[in-house]
């Protein structure tokens, strides 16, 4: 007997295109809400609100919540489910096209995984962002938070201004449709005070880019293209780094120390 074919509906295609995996497990919804730690007095933006499973719980902890959902079918259901919640504003719109609010705000959401990098970039570029709590693929959350013992360029580059933390894990069975991999709760928080003077941040970012570009075959060789090699060798010794460490294994704190040692006085 030939295998039975499952009919693919328009909704199935839409979910695939929009990378929709709805969080349906109440325990997981509660876990994400607790990780977000919403400040009731601060504006809260929800990305990918879907049908409102998370929205309704967030509304109980926020005096002003703006929920974004781009899919018109889900947006209509979201509006109906939140009709009795005066603190919630539902917007059928692409979150990535929205202008960041001028007032301080937080972001939370079970975001479309195919748009993770774009959502993170939007958050980091928004001057008013105070914290973002995002449900991403577990591998992405672990990579960005250094959970593998390695650090990515984006994390190191933004470290003076933002902390990155893996705030929890969510099994794949908590979603419908069920994705192939588990999820991680990524928590990005803007520091109250940058770890470097604001005027020094562009120079720090240039040093990180120089170190990560790999030209020269080692971190020492890459940094030596802009800094005296004797100073680079002394800075590596002071930070207890080998002359040729894998760049991803250099901790953010060591990058900060290298910058302070190599920065012209």
C-alpha positions as a Python dict, from the first residue, in 0.01 Angstrom:
ca = {
    (1, 'X'): (0, 0, 0),
    (2, 'X'): (134, 341, -95),
    (3, 'X'): (201, 575, 197),
    (4, 'X'): (-81, 812, 270),
    (5, 'X'): (-6, 1170, 171),
    (6, 'X'): (-80, 1444, 419),
    (7, 'X'): (-254, 1742, 261),
    (8, 'X'): (-50, 2061, 300),
    (9, 'X'): (-279, 2352, 375),
    (10, 'X'): (-230, 2725, 323),
    (11, 'X'): (-183, 2761, 699),
    (12, 'X'): (91, 2494, 693),
    (13, 'X'): (275, 2685, 420),
    (14, 'X'): (236, 3011, 608),
    (15, 'X'): (376, 2859, 927),
    (16, 'X'): (675, 2727, 737),
    (17, 'X'): (747, 3058, 565),
    (18, 'X'): (701, 3260, 885),
    (19, 'X'): (893, 3005, 1096),
    (20, 'X'): (596, 2969, 1333),
    (21, 'X'): (632, 2736, 1631),
    (22, 'X'): (368, 2821, 1891),
    (23, 'X'): (458, 2782, 2258),
    (24, 'X'): (170, 2577, 2401),
    (25, 'X'): (312, 2429, 2722),
    (26, 'X'): (189, 2644, 3019),
    (27, 'X'): (500, 2559, 3221),
    (28, 'X'): (725, 2684, 2941),
    (29, 'X'): (518, 3002, 2904),
    (30, 'X'): (558, 3064, 3278),
    (31, 'X'): (933, 2997, 3256),
    (32, 'X'): (977, 3252, 2978),
    (33, 'X'): (771, 3510, 3168),
    (34, 'X'): (977, 3463, 3484),
    (35, 'X'): (1301, 3497, 3288),
    (36, 'X'): (1178, 3822, 3133),
    (37, 'X'): (1128, 3983, 3476),
    (38, 'X'): (903, 4254, 3326),
    (39, 'X'): (911, 4589, 3503),
    (40, 'X'): (545, 4691, 3539),
    (41, 'X'): (635, 5058, 3492),
    (42, 'X'): (836, 5008, 3174),
    (43, 'X'): (704, 4973, 2820),
    (44, 'X'): (714, 4611, 2703),
    (45, 'X'): (725, 4496, 2340),
    (46, 'X'): (637, 4138, 2247),
    (47, 'X'): (777, 3995, 1924),
    (48, 'X'): (581, 3728, 1741),
    (49, 'X'): (284, 3730, 1976),
    (50, 'X'): (102, 3459, 1779),
    (51, 'X'): (-237, 3385, 1931),
    (52, 'X'): (-159, 3547, 2265),
    (53, 'X'): (-55, 3257, 2489),
    (54, 'X'): (236, 3459, 2626),
    (55, 'X'): (68, 3797, 2577),
    (56, 'X'): (-206, 3734, 2830),
    (57, 'X'): (43, 3634, 3099),
    (58, 'X'): (269, 3932, 3026),
    (59, 'X'): (-30, 4167, 3040),
    (60, 'X'): (-80, 4079, 3406),
    (61, 'X'): (271, 4209, 3478),
    (62, 'X'): (289, 4516, 3256),
    (63, 'X'): (95, 4842, 3244),
    (64, 'X'): (174, 4897, 2875),
    (65, 'X'): (237, 4606, 2641),
    (66, 'X'): (259, 4633, 2262),
    (67, 'X'): (221, 4291, 2096),
    (68, 'X'): (344, 4250, 1737),
    (69, 'X'): (217, 3975, 1508),
    (70, 'X'): (272, 3989, 1131),
    (71, 'X'): (46, 3697, 1031),
    (72, 'X'): (-306, 3836, 966),
    (73, 'X'): (-487, 3521, 1081),
    (74, 'X'): (-297, 3504, 1409),
    (75, 'X'): (-319, 3881, 1452),
    (76, 'X'): (-698, 3865, 1433),
    (77, 'X'): (-710, 3590, 1694),
    (78, 'X'): (-462, 3783, 1909),
    (79, 'X'): (-683, 4091, 1898),
    (80, 'X'): (-987, 3888, 2001),
    (81, 'X'): (-809, 3717, 2290),
    (82, 'X'): (-675, 4050, 2420),
    (83, 'X'): (-990, 4254, 2366),
    (84, 'X'): (-1059, 4269, 2738),
    (85, 'X'): (-704, 4370, 2832),
    (86, 'X'): (-682, 4753, 2835),
    (87, 'X'): (-303, 4752, 2888),
    (88, 'X'): (-238, 4561, 2563),
    (89, 'X'): (-200, 4720, 2219),
    (90, 'X'): (-207, 4465, 1935),
    (91, 'X'): (-34, 4553, 1610),
    (92, 'X'): (-48, 4351, 1292),
    (93, 'X'): (293, 4456, 1168),
    (94, 'X'): (647, 4336, 1114),
    (95, 'X'): (836, 4409, 1435),
    (96, 'X'): (1159, 4462, 1240),
    (97, 'X'): (1010, 4760, 1056),
    (98, 'X'): (897, 4931, 1378),
    (99, 'X'): (1086, 5235, 1503),
    (100, 'X'): (1232, 5180, 1852),
    (101, 'X'): (1044, 5373, 2121),
    (102, 'X'): (1221, 5674, 2266),
    (103, 'X'): (1127, 5580, 2622),
    (104, 'X'): (1309, 5292, 2796),
    (105, 'X'): (1157, 4955, 2704),
    (106, 'X'): (1204, 4578, 2722),
    (107, 'X'): (1153, 4313, 2455),
    (108, 'X'): (1028, 3960, 2505),
    (109, 'X'): (908, 3697, 2265),
    (110, 'X'): (898, 3352, 2114),
    (111, 'X'): (1056, 3490, 1799),
    (112, 'X'): (1059, 3331, 1452),
    (113, 'X'): (1384, 3137, 1459),
    (114, 'X'): (1469, 3224, 1099),
    (115, 'X'): (1475, 3591, 1202),
    (116, 'X'): (1674, 3552, 1523),
    (117, 'X'): (1981, 3741, 1405),
    (118, 'X'): (1772, 4026, 1266),
    (119, 'X'): (1571, 4062, 1589),
    (120, 'X'): (1890, 4061, 1800),
    (121, 'X'): (2048, 4328, 1578),
    (122, 'X'): (1733, 4542, 1609),
    (123, 'X'): (1747, 4514, 1987),
    (124, 'X'): (2117, 4597, 2015),
    (125, 'X'): (2076, 4903, 1791),
    (126, 'X'): (1782, 5046, 1990),
    (127, 'X'): (1907, 5315, 2232),
    (128, 'X'): (1608, 5272, 2465),
    (129, 'X'): (1636, 4895, 2505),
    (130, 'X'): (1699, 4786, 2862),
    (131, 'X'): (1660, 4407, 2827),
    (132, 'X'): (1557, 4147, 2569),
    (133, 'X'): (1439, 3799, 2664),
    (134, 'X'): (1415, 3587, 2350),
    (135, 'X'): (1320, 3225, 2292),
    (136, 'X'): (1563, 3103, 2025),
    (137, 'X'): (1708, 2778, 1906),
    (138, 'X'): (1907, 2632, 2194),
    (139, 'X'): (2228, 2623, 1991),
    (140, 'X'): (2202, 2995, 1914),
    (141, 'X'): (2141, 3086, 2279),
    (142, 'X'): (2432, 2871, 2394),
    (143, 'X'): (2671, 3015, 2136),
    (144, 'X'): (2586, 3376, 2212),
    (145, 'X'): (2605, 3330, 2590),
    (146, 'X'): (2939, 3145, 2587),
    (147, 'X'): (2780, 2826, 2716),
    (148, 'X'): (3002, 2615, 2488),
    (149, 'X'): (3314, 2770, 2636),
    (150, 'X'): (3357, 2979, 2322),
    (151, 'X'): (3253, 3338, 2255),
    (152, 'X'): (3119, 3484, 1933),
    (153, 'X'): (3227, 3808, 1772),
    (154, 'X'): (2888, 3973, 1835),
    (155, 'X'): (2893, 3886, 2206),
    (156, 'X'): (3250, 4008, 2257),
    (157, 'X'): (3192, 4321, 2050),
    (158, 'X'): (2887, 4424, 2253),
    (159, 'X'): (3013, 4304, 2593),
    (160, 'X'): (3103, 4648, 2734),
    (161, 'X'): (2739, 4754, 2691),
    (162, 'X'): (2541, 4428, 2716),
    (163, 'X'): (2551, 4109, 2919),
    (164, 'X'): (2445, 3781, 2754),
    (165, 'X'): (2304, 3489, 2953),
    (166, 'X'): (2137, 3154, 2891),
    (167, 'X'): (1836, 3191, 3121),
    (168, 'X'): (1678, 2850, 3066),
    (169, 'X'): (1592, 2571, 2824),
    (170, 'X'): (1261, 2470, 2670),
    (171, 'X'): (1210, 2123, 2518),
    (172, 'X'): (1092, 2095, 2159),
    (173, 'X'): (778, 1919, 2281),
    (174, 'X'): (656, 2249, 2429),
    (175, 'X'): (583, 2379, 2075),
    (176, 'X'): (324, 2316, 1806),
    (177, 'X'): (418, 2233, 1538),
    (178, 'X'): (703, 2049, 1708),
    (179, 'X'): (1042, 2175, 1583),
    (180, 'X'): (1343, 1952, 1533),
    (181, 'X'): (1548, 2105, 1814),
    (182, 'X'): (1505, 2236, 2168),
    (183, 'X'): (1492, 2607, 2251),
    (184, 'X'): (1691, 2831, 2480),
    (185, 'X'): (1591, 3146, 2665),
    (186, 'X'): (1847, 3412, 2576),
    (187, 'X'): (1865, 3710, 2810),
    (188, 'X'): (2041, 4026, 2685),
    (189, 'X'): (2065, 4315, 2932),
    (190, 'X'): (2203, 4662, 2880),
    (191, 'X'): (2449, 4747, 3154),
    (192, 'X'): (2362, 5045, 3371),
    (193, 'X'): (2712, 5177, 3306),
    (194, 'X'): (2932, 5057, 3017),
    (195, 'X'): (3247, 4872, 3118),
    (196, 'X'): (3449, 5119, 2912),
    (197, 'X'): (3417, 5495, 2865),
    (198, 'X'): (3166, 5569, 2589),
    (199, 'X'): (3432, 5751, 2388),
    (200, 'X'): (3648, 5435, 2389),
    (201, 'X'): (3379, 5198, 2256),
    (202, 'X'): (3447, 5252, 1882),
    (203, 'X'): (3819, 5176, 1932),
    (204, 'X'): (3732, 4864, 2133),
    (205, 'X'): (3500, 4739, 1857),
    (206, 'X'): (3773, 4797, 1598),
    (207, 'X'): (4016, 4590, 1805),
    (208, 'X'): (3765, 4305, 1833),
    (209, 'X'): (3705, 4310, 1457),
    (210, 'X'): (4081, 4306, 1403),
    (211, 'X'): (4124, 4008, 1633),
    (212, 'X'): (3838, 3809, 1482),
    (213, 'X'): (3928, 3865, 1117),
    (214, 'X'): (4189, 3589, 1137),
    (215, 'X'): (4445, 3765, 922),
    (216, 'X'): (4793, 3654, 1028),
    (217, 'X'): (4689, 3313, 1155),
    (218, 'X'): (4671, 3394, 1527),
    (219, 'X'): (4531, 3653, 1765),
    (220, 'X'): (4881, 3785, 1831),
    (221, 'X'): (4952, 3823, 1460),
    (222, 'X'): (4615, 3987, 1392),
    (223, 'X'): (4656, 4242, 1673),
    (224, 'X'): (5016, 4294, 1568),
    (225, 'X'): (4898, 4449, 1241),
    (226, 'X'): (4788, 4760, 1434),
    (227, 'X'): (4987, 4745, 1758),
    (228, 'X'): (5358, 4698, 1830),
    (229, 'X'): (5425, 4326, 1852),
    (230, 'X'): (5625, 4369, 2173),
    (231, 'X'): (5323, 4534, 2339),
    (232, 'X'): (5091, 4264, 2206),
    (233, 'X'): (5312, 3988, 2348),
    (234, 'X'): (5329, 4166, 2686),
    (235, 'X'): (4949, 4216, 2690),
    (236, 'X'): (4889, 3848, 2614),
    (237, 'X'): (5121, 3747, 2897),
    (238, 'X'): (4948, 3989, 3137),
    (239, 'X'): (4608, 3841, 3053),
    (240, 'X'): (4748, 3486, 3082),
    (241, 'X'): (4682, 3404, 2719),
    (242, 'X'): (4898, 3185, 2499),
    (243, 'X'): (5058, 3360, 2200),
    (244, 'X'): (4817, 3188, 1960),
    (245, 'X'): (4489, 3115, 2144),
    (246, 'X'): (4178, 3025, 1940),
    (247, 'X'): (4007, 3361, 1918),
    (248, 'X'): (3671, 3219, 2025),
    (249, 'X'): (3818, 3096, 2353),
    (250, 'X'): (3928, 3442, 2465),
    (251, 'X'): (3684, 3553, 2734),
    (252, 'X'): (3515, 3895, 2707),
    (253, 'X'): (3691, 4006, 3024),
    (254, 'X'): (4025, 3920, 2863),
    (255, 'X'): (3932, 4126, 2557),
    (256, 'X'): (3865, 4422, 2786),
    (257, 'X'): (4201, 4372, 2957),
    (258, 'X'): (4379, 4350, 2621),
    (259, 'X'): (4215, 4670, 2509),
    (260, 'X'): (4317, 4859, 2822),
    (261, 'X'): (4674, 4736, 2785),
    (262, 'X'): (4703, 4812, 2414),
    (263, 'X'): (4509, 5138, 2405),
    (264, 'X'): (4739, 5439, 2366),
    (265, 'X'): (4764, 5629, 2693),
}
